Amino acid sequence: MTTGPKNFEAAFKRLEEILEKMNAQDIALDDSVALFEEANNLVIFCQKKLGAAENKIEILLKTRAQELALGPDGKPQTAPLTP
């Protein structure tokens, strides 16, 4: 059993590797299913990391009055994340 990724970048890199392998035409069904399962776990890991980063960004966008900076729609402002 392999250990999980240590950070977002490692998980994303592994997802890219899996995609390359799955695009190969000579991959066995069992290997394909195993890679799909691993990719699914990596996607979940990345989503959690991005969610945590988004929460931190929301905190950083608080105004000096310690109120959350709100957008025109009344929702907390967030900054876009680019991997």
PDB file of N, CA, C and O in Angstrom:
ATOM      1  N   MET A   1       0.842  -1.183   0.000  1.00  0.00           N
ATOM      2  CA  MET A   1       0.000   0.000   0.000  1.00  0.00           C
ATOM      3  C   MET A   1       0.886   1.246   0.000  1.00  0.00           C
ATOM      4  O   MET A   1       1.846   1.327   0.766  1.00  0.00           O
ATOM      5  N   THR A   2       0.564   2.217  -0.862  1.00  0.00           N
ATOM      6  CA  THR A   2       1.358   3.429  -0.949  1.00  0.00           C
ATOM      7  C   THR A   2       0.814   4.486   0.002  1.00  0.00           C
ATOM      8  O   THR A   2      -0.370   4.499   0.341  1.00  0.00           O
ATOM      9  N   THR A   3       1.709   5.369   0.421  1.00  0.00           N
ATOM     10  CA  THR A   3       1.269   6.463   1.278  1.00  0.00           C
ATOM     11  C   THR A   3       0.711   7.580   0.416  1.00  0.00           C
ATOM     12  O   THR A   3       1.000   7.660  -0.778  1.00  0.00           O
ATOM     13  N   GLY A   4      -0.091   8.443   1.028  1.00  0.00           N
ATOM     14  CA  GLY A   4      -0.704   9.539   0.297  1.00  0.00           C
ATOM     15  C   GLY A   4       0.292  10.642   0.000  1.00  0.00           C
ATOM     16  O   GLY A   4       1.415  10.636   0.505  1.00  0.00           O
ATOM     17  N   PRO A   5      -0.129  11.587  -0.821  1.00  0.00           N
ATOM     18  CA  PRO A   5       0.759  12.698  -1.170  1.00  0.00           C
ATOM     19  C   PRO A   5       1.007  13.594   0.034  1.00  0.00           C
ATOM     20  O   PRO A   5       0.180  13.683   0.941  1.00  0.00           O
ATOM     21  N   LYS A   6       2.140  14.245   0.028  1.00  0.00           N
ATOM     22  CA  LYS A   6       2.501  15.128   1.139  1.00  0.00           C
ATOM     23  C   LYS A   6       1.965  16.538   0.936  1.00  0.00           C
ATOM     24  O   LYS A   6       1.781  17.278   1.902  1.00  0.00           O
ATOM     25  N   ASN A   7       1.712  16.915  -0.319  1.00  0.00           N
ATOM     26  CA  ASN A   7       1.210  18.262  -0.591  1.00  0.00           C
ATOM     27  C   ASN A   7       0.417  18.281  -1.900  1.00  0.00           C
ATOM     28  O   ASN A   7       0.377  17.299  -2.642  1.00  0.00           O
ATOM     29  N   PHE A   8      -0.206  19.422  -2.155  1.00  0.00           N
ATOM     30  CA  PHE A   8      -1.039  19.579  -3.340  1.00  0.00           C
ATOM     31  C   PHE A   8      -0.244  19.347  -4.617  1.00  0.00           C
ATOM     32  O   PHE A   8      -0.711  18.665  -5.529  1.00  0.00           O
ATOM     33  N   GLU A   9       0.941  19.908  -4.683  1.00  0.00           N
ATOM     34  CA  GLU A   9       1.740  19.816  -5.903  1.00  0.00           C
ATOM     35  C   GLU A   9       2.095  18.370  -6.233  1.00  0.00           C
ATOM     36  O   GLU A   9       2.053  17.967  -7.396  1.00  0.00           O
ATOM     37  N   ALA A  10       2.449  17.583  -5.203  1.00  0.00           N
ATOM     38  CA  ALA A  10       2.781  16.176  -5.426  1.00  0.00           C
ATOM     39  C   ALA A  10       1.554  15.402  -5.897  1.00  0.00           C
ATOM     40  O   ALA A  10       1.655  14.545  -6.775  1.00  0.00           O
ATOM     41  N   ALA A  11       0.402  15.703  -5.316  1.00  0.00           N
ATOM     42  CA  ALA A  11      -0.832  15.032  -5.716  1.00  0.00           C
ATOM     43  C   ALA A  11      -1.187  15.387  -7.153  1.00  0.00           C
ATOM     44  O   ALA A  11      -1.581  14.517  -7.929  1.00  0.00           O
ATOM     45  N   PHE A  12      -1.052  16.651  -7.508  1.00  0.00           N
ATOM     46  CA  PHE A  12      -1.388  17.094  -8.861  1.00  0.00           C
ATOM     47  C   PHE A  12      -0.456  16.454  -9.890  1.00  0.00           C
ATOM     48  O   PHE A  12      -0.888  16.048 -10.969  1.00  0.00           O
ATOM     49  N   LYS A  13       0.834  16.371  -9.537  1.00  0.00           N
ATOM     50  CA  LYS A  13       1.799  15.743 -10.439  1.00  0.00           C
ATOM     51  C   LYS A  13       1.444  14.270 -10.656  1.00  0.00           C
ATOM     52  O   LYS A  13       1.505  13.768 -11.779  1.00  0.00           O
ATOM     53  N   ARG A  14       1.076  13.592  -9.584  1.00  0.00           N
ATOM     54  CA  ARG A  14       0.701  12.171  -9.697  1.00  0.00           C
ATOM     55  C   ARG A  14      -0.560  12.025 -10.542  1.00  0.00           C
ATOM     56  O   ARG A  14      -0.672  11.082 -11.324  1.00  0.00           O
ATOM     57  N   LEU A  15      -1.507  12.944 -10.394  1.00  0.00           N
ATOM     58  CA  LEU A  15      -2.712  12.900 -11.238  1.00  0.00           C
ATOM     59  C   LEU A  15      -2.347  13.021 -12.720  1.00  0.00           C
ATOM     60  O   LEU A  15      -2.926  12.335 -13.563  1.00  0.00           O
ATOM     61  N   GLU A  16      -1.396  13.885 -13.032  1.00  0.00           N
ATOM     62  CA  GLU A  16      -0.946  14.028 -14.416  1.00  0.00           C
ATOM     63  C   GLU A  16      -0.326  12.724 -14.929  1.00  0.00           C
ATOM     64  O   GLU A  16      -0.568  12.315 -16.065  1.00  0.00           O
ATOM     65  N   GLU A  17       0.482  12.074 -14.069  1.00  0.00           N
ATOM     66  CA  GLU A  17       1.100  10.801 -14.452  1.00  0.00           C
ATOM     67  C   GLU A  17       0.035   9.737 -14.715  1.00  0.00           C
ATOM     68  O   GLU A  17       0.133   8.971 -15.675  1.00  0.00           O
ATOM     69  N   ILE A  18      -0.971   9.699 -13.862  1.00  0.00           N
ATOM     70  CA  ILE A  18      -2.057   8.721 -14.019  1.00  0.00           C
ATOM     71  C   ILE A  18      -2.793   8.969 -15.323  1.00  0.00           C
ATOM     72  O   ILE A  18      -3.116   8.028 -16.048  1.00  0.00           O
ATOM     73  N   LEU A  19      -3.057  10.232 -15.622  1.00  0.00           N
ATOM     74  CA  LEU A  19      -3.751  10.567 -16.865  1.00  0.00           C
ATOM     75  C   LEU A  19      -2.968  10.075 -18.081  1.00  0.00           C
ATOM     76  O   LEU A  19      -3.547   9.529 -19.020  1.00  0.00           O
ATOM     77  N   GLU A  20      -1.658  10.269 -18.056  1.00  0.00           N
ATOM     78  CA  GLU A  20      -0.823   9.797 -19.164  1.00  0.00           C
ATOM     79  C   GLU A  20      -0.923   8.280 -19.311  1.00  0.00           C
ATOM     80  O   GLU A  20      -1.058   7.768 -20.422  1.00  0.00           O
ATOM     81  N   LYS A  21      -0.856   7.565 -18.189  1.00  0.00           N
ATOM     82  CA  LYS A  21      -0.933   6.103 -18.234  1.00  0.00           C
ATOM     83  C   LYS A  21      -2.299   5.639 -18.731  1.00  0.00           C
ATOM     84  O   LYS A  21      -2.390   4.697 -19.518  1.00  0.00           O
ATOM     85  N   MET A  22      -3.364   6.303 -18.271  1.00  0.00           N
ATOM     86  CA  MET A  22      -4.707   5.879 -18.653  1.00  0.00           C
ATOM     87  C   MET A  22      -5.004   6.193 -20.113  1.00  0.00           C
ATOM     88  O   MET A  22      -5.863   5.555 -20.721  1.00  0.00           O
ATOM     89  N   ASN A  23      -4.305   7.167 -20.678  1.00  0.00           N
ATOM     90  CA  ASN A  23      -4.480   7.491 -22.092  1.00  0.00           C
ATOM     91  C   ASN A  23      -3.744   6.517 -23.002  1.00  0.00           C
ATOM     92  O   ASN A  23      -3.981   6.489 -24.210  1.00  0.00           O
ATOM     93  N   ALA A  24      -2.856   5.725 -22.426  1.00  0.00           N
ATOM     94  CA  ALA A  24      -2.153   4.708 -23.210  1.00  0.00           C
ATOM     95  C   ALA A  24      -3.154   3.636 -23.634  1.00  0.00           C
ATOM     96  O   ALA A  24      -4.012   3.238 -22.846  1.00  0.00           O
ATOM     97  N   GLN A  25      -3.047   3.179 -24.854  1.00  0.00           N
ATOM     98  CA  GLN A  25      -4.025   2.227 -25.372  1.00  0.00           C
ATOM     99  C   GLN A  25      -3.772   0.798 -24.917  1.00  0.00           C
ATOM    100  O   GLN A  25      -4.652  -0.052 -25.054  1.00  0.00           O
ATOM    101  N   ASP A  26      -2.610   0.518 -24.388  1.00  0.00           N
ATOM    102  CA  ASP A  26      -2.284  -0.864 -24.040  1.00  0.00           C
ATOM    103  C   ASP A  26      -2.358  -1.139 -22.539  1.00  0.00           C
ATOM    104  O   ASP A  26      -1.665  -2.032 -22.051  1.00  0.00           O
ATOM    105  N   ILE A  27      -3.170  -0.405 -21.803  1.00  0.00           N
ATOM    106  CA  ILE A  27      -3.281  -0.600 -20.363  1.00  0.00           C
ATOM    107  C   ILE A  27      -4.330  -1.668 -20.058  1.00  0.00           C
ATOM    108  O   ILE A  27      -5.403  -1.685 -20.661  1.00  0.00           O
ATOM    109  N   ALA A  28      -4.015  -2.546 -19.131  1.00  0.00           N
ATOM    110  CA  ALA A  28      -4.923  -3.631 -18.755  1.00  0.00           C
ATOM    111  C   ALA A  28      -6.088  -3.068 -17.942  1.00  0.00           C
ATOM    112  O   ALA A  28      -5.957  -2.033 -17.288  1.00  0.00           O
ATOM    113  N   LEU A  29      -7.210  -3.750 -17.989  1.00  0.00           N
ATOM    114  CA  LEU A  29      -8.406  -3.303 -17.284  1.00  0.00           C
ATOM    115  C   LEU A  29      -8.156  -3.179 -15.783  1.00  0.00           C
ATOM    116  O   LEU A  29      -8.516  -2.170 -15.177  1.00  0.00           O
ATOM    117  N   ASP A  30      -7.545  -4.197 -15.181  1.00  0.00           N
ATOM    118  CA  ASP A  30      -7.279  -4.144 -13.740  1.00  0.00           C
ATOM    119  C   ASP A  30      -6.384  -2.960 -13.380  1.00  0.00           C
ATOM    120  O   ASP A  30      -6.603  -2.297 -12.365  1.00  0.00           O
ATOM    121  N   ASP A  31      -5.382  -2.697 -14.209  1.00  0.00           N
ATOM    122  CA  ASP A  31      -4.504  -1.551 -13.971  1.00  0.00           C
ATOM    123  C   ASP A  31      -5.273  -0.243 -14.109  1.00  0.00           C
ATOM    124  O   ASP A  31      -5.077   0.693 -13.334  1.00  0.00           O
ATOM    125  N   SER A  32      -6.135  -0.194 -15.090  1.00  0.00           N
ATOM    126  CA  SER A  32      -6.940   1.002 -15.315  1.00  0.00           C
ATOM    127  C   SER A  32      -7.848   1.293 -14.121  1.00  0.00           C
ATOM    128  O   SER A  32      -7.969   2.444 -13.702  1.00  0.00           O
ATOM    129  N   VAL A  33      -8.480   0.268 -13.578  1.00  0.00           N
ATOM    130  CA  VAL A  33      -9.358   0.439 -12.424  1.00  0.00           C
ATOM    131  C   VAL A  33      -8.554   0.891 -11.207  1.00  0.00           C
ATOM    132  O   VAL A  33      -8.996   1.767 -10.463  1.00  0.00           O
ATOM    133  N   ALA A  34      -7.385   0.304 -11.001  1.00  0.00           N
ATOM    134  CA  ALA A  34      -6.540   0.692  -9.868  1.00  0.00           C
ATOM    135  C   ALA A  34      -6.095   2.145  -9.997  1.00  0.00           C
ATOM    136  O   ALA A  34      -6.087   2.883  -9.013  1.00  0.00           O
ATOM    137  N   LEU A  35      -5.726   2.555 -11.205  1.00  0.00           N
ATOM    138  CA  LEU A  35      -5.316   3.936 -11.427  1.00  0.00           C
ATOM    139  C   LEU A  35      -6.483   4.899 -11.221  1.00  0.00           C
ATOM    140  O   LEU A  35      -6.311   5.986 -10.670  1.00  0.00           O
ATOM    141  N   PHE A  36      -7.667   4.492 -11.667  1.00  0.00           N
ATOM    142  CA  PHE A  36      -8.859   5.320 -11.481  1.00  0.00           C
ATOM    143  C   PHE A  36      -9.141   5.524  -9.990  1.00  0.00           C
ATOM    144  O   PHE A  36      -9.470   6.629  -9.558  1.00  0.00           O
ATOM    145  N   GLU A  37      -9.011   4.454  -9.215  1.00  0.00           N
ATOM    146  CA  GLU A  37      -9.242   4.542  -7.773  1.00  0.00           C
ATOM    147  C   GLU A  37      -8.213   5.467  -7.118  1.00  0.00           C
ATOM    148  O   GLU A  37      -8.565   6.288  -6.270  1.00  0.00           O
ATOM    149  N   GLU A  38      -6.958   5.335  -7.507  1.00  0.00           N
ATOM    150  CA  GLU A  38      -5.926   6.207  -6.961  1.00  0.00           C
ATOM    151  C   GLU A  38      -6.190   7.665  -7.332  1.00  0.00           C
ATOM    152  O   GLU A  38      -6.061   8.562  -6.499  1.00  0.00           O
ATOM    153  N   ALA A  39      -6.561   7.888  -8.594  1.00  0.00           N
ATOM    154  CA  ALA A  39      -6.861   9.247  -9.049  1.00  0.00           C
ATOM    155  C   ALA A  39      -8.025   9.837  -8.267  1.00  0.00           C
ATOM    156  O   ALA A  39      -8.003  11.017  -7.914  1.00  0.00           O
ATOM    157  N   ASN A  40      -9.029   9.033  -7.997  1.00  0.00           N
ATOM    158  CA  ASN A  40     -10.176   9.515  -7.232  1.00  0.00           C
ATOM    159  C   ASN A  40      -9.744   9.980  -5.849  1.00  0.00           C
ATOM    160  O   ASN A  40     -10.181  11.033  -5.384  1.00  0.00           O
ATOM    161  N   ASN A  41      -8.888   9.204  -5.187  1.00  0.00           N
ATOM    162  CA  ASN A  41      -8.390   9.579  -3.868  1.00  0.00           C
ATOM    163  C   ASN A  41      -7.551  10.859  -3.935  1.00  0.00           C
ATOM    164  O   ASN A  41      -7.611  11.693  -3.032  1.00  0.00           O
ATOM    165  N   LEU A  42      -6.781  11.005  -4.996  1.00  0.00           N
ATOM    166  CA  LEU A  42      -5.974  12.209  -5.162  1.00  0.00           C
ATOM    167  C   LEU A  42      -6.842  13.443  -5.403  1.00  0.00           C
ATOM    168  O   LEU A  42      -6.539  14.526  -4.901  1.00  0.00           O
ATOM    169  N   VAL A  43      -7.912  13.281  -6.165  1.00  0.00           N
ATOM    170  CA  VAL A  43      -8.833  14.395  -6.414  1.00  0.00           C
ATOM    171  C   VAL A  43      -9.466  14.849  -5.097  1.00  0.00           C
ATOM    172  O   VAL A  43      -9.573  16.048  -4.835  1.00  0.00           O
ATOM    173  N   ILE A  44      -9.881  13.894  -4.276  1.00  0.00           N
ATOM    174  CA  ILE A  44     -10.463  14.229  -2.968  1.00  0.00           C
ATOM    175  C   ILE A  44      -9.443  14.981  -2.120  1.00  0.00           C
ATOM    176  O   ILE A  44      -9.780  15.983  -1.489  1.00  0.00           O
ATOM    177  N   PHE A  45      -8.200  14.505  -2.103  1.00  0.00           N
ATOM    178  CA  PHE A  45      -7.124  15.166  -1.359  1.00  0.00           C
ATOM    179  C   PHE A  45      -6.942  16.603  -1.851  1.00  0.00           C
ATOM    180  O   PHE A  45      -6.849  17.530  -1.046  1.00  0.00           O
ATOM    181  N   CYS A  46      -6.893  16.787  -3.172  1.00  0.00           N
ATOM    182  CA  CYS A  46      -6.692  18.124  -3.739  1.00  0.00           C
ATOM    183  C   CYS A  46      -7.860  19.046  -3.408  1.00  0.00           C
ATOM    184  O   CYS A  46      -7.655  20.221  -3.102  1.00  0.00           O
ATOM    185  N   GLN A  47      -9.079  18.523  -3.468  1.00  0.00           N
ATOM    186  CA  GLN A  47     -10.242  19.337  -3.133  1.00  0.00           C
ATOM    187  C   GLN A  47     -10.187  19.813  -1.690  1.00  0.00           C
ATOM    188  O   GLN A  47     -10.529  20.960  -1.400  1.00  0.00           O
ATOM    189  N   LYS A  48      -9.762  18.946  -0.790  1.00  0.00           N
ATOM    190  CA  LYS A  48      -9.637  19.334   0.621  1.00  0.00           C
ATOM    191  C   LYS A  48      -8.574  20.416   0.793  1.00  0.00           C
ATOM    192  O   LYS A  48      -8.780  21.386   1.522  1.00  0.00           O
ATOM    193  N   LYS A  49      -7.443  20.245   0.123  1.00  0.00           N
ATOM    194  CA  LYS A  49      -6.372  21.239   0.213  1.00  0.00           C
ATOM    195  C   LYS A  49      -6.832  22.592  -0.334  1.00  0.00           C
ATOM    196  O   LYS A  49      -6.556  23.632   0.264  1.00  0.00           O
ATOM    197  N   LEU A  50      -7.528  22.577  -1.465  1.00  0.00           N
ATOM    198  CA  LEU A  50      -8.013  23.820  -2.045  1.00  0.00           C
ATOM    199  C   LEU A  50      -9.060  24.473  -1.148  1.00  0.00           C
ATOM    200  O   LEU A  50      -9.084  25.695  -1.008  1.00  0.00           O
ATOM    201  N   GLY A  51      -9.917  23.669  -0.547  1.00  0.00           N
ATOM    202  CA  GLY A  51     -10.921  24.197   0.373  1.00  0.00           C
ATOM    203  C   GLY A  51     -10.275  24.869   1.569  1.00  0.00           C
ATOM    204  O   GLY A  51     -10.704  25.942   1.994  1.00  0.00           O
ATOM    205  N   ALA A  52      -9.246  24.240   2.112  1.00  0.00           N
ATOM    206  CA  ALA A  52      -8.530  24.817   3.252  1.00  0.00           C
ATOM    207  C   ALA A  52      -7.847  26.125   2.844  1.00  0.00           C
ATOM    208  O   ALA A  52      -7.849  27.092   3.606  1.00  0.00           O
ATOM    209  N   ALA A  53      -7.272  26.154   1.659  1.00  0.00           N
ATOM    210  CA  ALA A  53      -6.617  27.375   1.176  1.00  0.00           C
ATOM    211  C   ALA A  53      -7.647  28.485   0.986  1.00  0.00           C
ATOM    212  O   ALA A  53      -7.386  29.640   1.322  1.00  0.00           O
ATOM    213  N   GLU A  54      -8.793  28.143   0.459  1.00  0.00           N
ATOM    214  CA  GLU A  54      -9.852  29.139   0.264  1.00  0.00           C
ATOM    215  C   GLU A  54     -10.298  29.717   1.600  1.00  0.00           C
ATOM    216  O   GLU A  54     -10.525  30.922   1.706  1.00  0.00           O
ATOM    217  N   ASN A  55     -10.424  28.877   2.616  1.00  0.00           N
ATOM    218  CA  ASN A  55     -10.798  29.370   3.947  1.00  0.00           C
ATOM    219  C   ASN A  55      -9.750  30.340   4.486  1.00  0.00           C
ATOM    220  O   ASN A  55     -10.098  31.365   5.071  1.00  0.00           O
ATOM    221  N   LYS A  56      -8.483  30.027   4.293  1.00  0.00           N
ATOM    222  CA  LYS A  56      -7.428  30.926   4.752  1.00  0.00           C
ATOM    223  C   LYS A  56      -7.494  32.259   4.017  1.00  0.00           C
ATOM    224  O   LYS A  56      -7.311  33.319   4.616  1.00  0.00           O
ATOM    225  N   ILE A  57      -7.755  32.197   2.720  1.00  0.00           N
ATOM    226  CA  ILE A  57      -7.838  33.426   1.929  1.00  0.00           C
ATOM    227  C   ILE A  57      -9.004  34.284   2.405  1.00  0.00           C
ATOM    228  O   ILE A  57      -8.876  35.506   2.484  1.00  0.00           O
ATOM    229  N   GLU A  58     -10.137  33.666   2.724  1.00  0.00           N
ATOM    230  CA  GLU A  58     -11.275  34.419   3.234  1.00  0.00           C
ATOM    231  C   GLU A  58     -10.905  35.151   4.521  1.00  0.00           C
ATOM    232  O   GLU A  58     -11.303  36.298   4.727  1.00  0.00           O
ATOM    233  N   ILE A  59     -10.151  34.489   5.376  1.00  0.00           N
ATOM    234  CA  ILE A  59      -9.729  35.120   6.630  1.00  0.00           C
ATOM    235  C   ILE A  59      -8.820  36.315   6.332  1.00  0.00           C
ATOM    236  O   ILE A  59      -8.930  37.359   6.974  1.00  0.00           O
ATOM    237  N   LEU A  60      -7.929  36.157   5.362  1.00  0.00           N
ATOM    238  CA  LEU A  60      -7.003  37.241   5.036  1.00  0.00           C
ATOM    239  C   LEU A  60      -7.703  38.440   4.402  1.00  0.00           C
ATOM    240  O   LEU A  60      -7.169  39.548   4.428  1.00  0.00           O
ATOM    241  N   LEU A  61      -8.883  38.234   3.838  1.00  0.00           N
ATOM    242  CA  LEU A  61      -9.604  39.330   3.199  1.00  0.00           C
ATOM    243  C   LEU A  61     -10.489  40.108   4.169  1.00  0.00           C
ATOM    244  O   LEU A  61     -11.274  40.958   3.750  1.00  0.00           O
ATOM    245  N   LYS A  62     -10.365  39.822   5.443  1.00  0.00           N
ATOM    246  CA  LYS A  62     -11.142  40.582   6.426  1.00  0.00           C
ATOM    247  C   LYS A  62     -10.695  42.038   6.402  1.00  0.00           C
ATOM    248  O   LYS A  62      -9.530  42.347   6.155  1.00  0.00           O
ATOM    249  N   THR A  63     -11.628  42.900   6.656  1.00  0.00           N
ATOM    250  CA  THR A  63     -11.300  44.320   6.710  1.00  0.00           C
ATOM    251  C   THR A  63     -10.611  44.641   8.031  1.00  0.00           C
ATOM    252  O   THR A  63     -10.568  43.802   8.930  1.00  0.00           O
ATOM    253  N   ARG A  64     -10.084  45.827   8.149  1.00  0.00           N
ATOM    254  CA  ARG A  64      -9.411  46.226   9.390  1.00  0.00           C
ATOM    255  C   ARG A  64     -10.368  46.289  10.555  1.00  0.00           C
ATOM    256  O   ARG A  64      -9.945  46.205  11.708  1.00  0.00           O
ATOM    257  N   ALA A  65     -11.652  46.435  10.278  1.00  0.00           N
ATOM    258  CA  ALA A  65     -12.656  46.462  11.336  1.00  0.00           C
ATOM    259  C   ALA A  65     -13.014  45.046  11.776  1.00  0.00           C
ATOM    260  O   ALA A  65     -13.959  44.842  12.538  1.00  0.00           O
ATOM    261  N   GLN A  66     -12.252  44.075  11.289  1.00  0.00           N
ATOM    262  CA  GLN A  66     -12.471  42.666  11.606  1.00  0.00           C
ATOM    263  C   GLN A  66     -13.800  42.128  11.087  1.00  0.00           C
ATOM    264  O   GLN A  66     -14.350  41.168  11.628  1.00  0.00           O
ATOM    265  N   GLU A  67     -14.298  42.750  10.048  1.00  0.00           N
ATOM    266  CA  GLU A  67     -15.493  42.244   9.393  1.00  0.00           C
ATOM    267  C   GLU A  67     -15.061  41.617   8.076  1.00  0.00           C
ATOM    268  O   GLU A  67     -14.122  42.081   7.428  1.00  0.00           O
ATOM    269  N   LEU A  68     -15.742  40.582   7.701  1.00  0.00           N
ATOM    270  CA  LEU A  68     -15.428  39.916   6.457  1.00  0.00           C
ATOM    271  C   LEU A  68     -15.771  40.841   5.295  1.00  0.00           C
ATOM    272  O   LEU A  68     -16.859  41.417   5.257  1.00  0.00           O
ATOM    273  N   ALA A  69     -14.862  40.982   4.366  1.00  0.00           N
ATOM    274  CA  ALA A  69     -15.110  41.792   3.183  1.00  0.00           C
ATOM    275  C   ALA A  69     -16.135  41.069   2.315  1.00  0.00           C
ATOM    276  O   ALA A  69     -15.914  39.938   1.883  1.00  0.00           O
ATOM    277  N   LEU A  70     -17.254  41.737   2.067  1.00  0.00           N
ATOM    278  CA  LEU A  70     -18.331  41.127   1.296  1.00  0.00           C
ATOM    279  C   LEU A  70     -18.371  41.683  -0.113  1.00  0.00           C
ATOM    280  O   LEU A  70     -18.078  42.857  -0.342  1.00  0.00           O
ATOM    281  N   GLY A  71     -18.737  40.824  -1.054  1.00  0.00           N
ATOM    282  CA  GLY A  71     -18.902  41.232  -2.434  1.00  0.00           C
ATOM    283  C   GLY A  71     -20.278  41.826  -2.662  1.00  0.00           C
ATOM    284  O   GLY A  71     -21.072  41.906  -1.726  1.00  0.00           O
ATOM    285  N   PRO A  72     -20.582  42.247  -3.889  1.00  0.00           N
ATOM    286  CA  PRO A  72     -21.881  42.839  -4.200  1.00  0.00           C
ATOM    287  C   PRO A  72     -23.054  41.891  -3.936  1.00  0.00           C
ATOM    288  O   PRO A  72     -24.179  42.334  -3.706  1.00  0.00           O
ATOM    289  N   ASP A  73     -22.783  40.601  -3.969  1.00  0.00           N
ATOM    290  CA  ASP A  73     -23.837  39.619  -3.732  1.00  0.00           C
ATOM    291  C   ASP A  73     -24.029  39.314  -2.248  1.00  0.00           C
ATOM    292  O   ASP A  73     -24.884  38.505  -1.889  1.00  0.00           O
ATOM    293  N   GLY A  74     -23.239  39.955  -1.382  1.00  0.00           N
ATOM    294  CA  GLY A  74     -23.356  39.743   0.050  1.00  0.00           C
ATOM    295  C   GLY A  74     -22.580  38.547   0.574  1.00  0.00           C
ATOM    296  O   GLY A  74     -22.603  38.266   1.772  1.00  0.00           O
ATOM    297  N   LYS A  75     -21.896  37.847  -0.312  1.00  0.00           N
ATOM    298  CA  LYS A  75     -21.107  36.686   0.097  1.00  0.00           C
ATOM    299  C   LYS A  75     -19.680  37.116   0.382  1.00  0.00           C
ATOM    300  O   LYS A  75     -19.211  38.112  -0.171  1.00  0.00           O
ATOM    301  N   PRO A  76     -18.975  36.374   1.244  1.00  0.00           N
ATOM    302  CA  PRO A  76     -17.581  36.718   1.534  1.00  0.00           C
ATOM    303  C   PRO A  76     -16.738  36.725   0.266  1.00  0.00           C
ATOM    304  O   PRO A  76     -16.854  35.835  -0.577  1.00  0.00           O
ATOM    305  N   GLN A  77     -15.891  37.737   0.143  1.00  0.00           N
ATOM    306  CA  GLN A  77     -14.998  37.818  -1.008  1.00  0.00           C
ATOM    307  C   GLN A  77     -13.897  36.780  -0.863  1.00  0.00           C
ATOM    308  O   GLN A  77     -13.387  36.541   0.232  1.00  0.00           O
ATOM    309  N   THR A  78     -13.548  36.181  -1.966  1.00  0.00           N
ATOM    310  CA  THR A  78     -12.421  35.247  -2.001  1.00  0.00           C
ATOM    311  C   THR A  78     -11.515  35.645  -3.158  1.00  0.00           C
ATOM    312  O   THR A  78     -11.927  36.361  -4.070  1.00  0.00           O
ATOM    313  N   ALA A  79     -10.298  35.176  -3.106  1.00  0.00           N
ATOM    314  CA  ALA A  79      -9.356  35.419  -4.180  1.00  0.00           C
ATOM    315  C   ALA A  79      -9.229  34.159  -5.001  1.00  0.00           C
ATOM    316  O   ALA A  79      -9.250  33.063  -4.442  1.00  0.00           O
ATOM    317  N   PRO A  80      -9.098  34.276  -6.311  1.00  0.00           N
ATOM    318  CA  PRO A  80      -8.962  33.072  -7.142  1.00  0.00           C
ATOM    319  C   PRO A  80      -7.649  32.355  -6.851  1.00  0.00           C
ATOM    320  O   PRO A  80      -6.617  32.981  -6.607  1.00  0.00           O
ATOM    321  N   LEU A  81      -7.713  31.029  -6.883  1.00  0.00           N
ATOM    322  CA  LEU A  81      -6.530  30.206  -6.663  1.00  0.00           C
ATOM    323  C   LEU A  81      -6.050  29.688  -7.996  1.00  0.00           C
ATOM    324  O   LEU A  81      -6.845  29.208  -8.804  1.00  0.00           O
ATOM    325  N   THR A  82      -4.765  29.781  -8.231  1.00  0.00           N
ATOM    326  CA  THR A  82      -4.188  29.219  -9.454  1.00  0.00           C
ATOM    327  C   THR A  82      -3.087  28.265  -9.062  1.00  0.00           C
ATOM    328  O   THR A  82      -2.113  28.665  -8.425  1.00  0.00           O
ATOM    329  N   PRO A  83      -3.234  26.979  -9.444  1.00  0.00           N
ATOM    330  CA  PRO A  83      -2.197  26.007  -9.072  1.00  0.00           C
ATOM    331  C   PRO A  83      -0.902  26.246  -9.827  1.00  0.00           C
ATOM    332  O   PRO A  83       0.070  25.517  -9.630  1.00  0.00           O
TER     333      PRO A  83
END
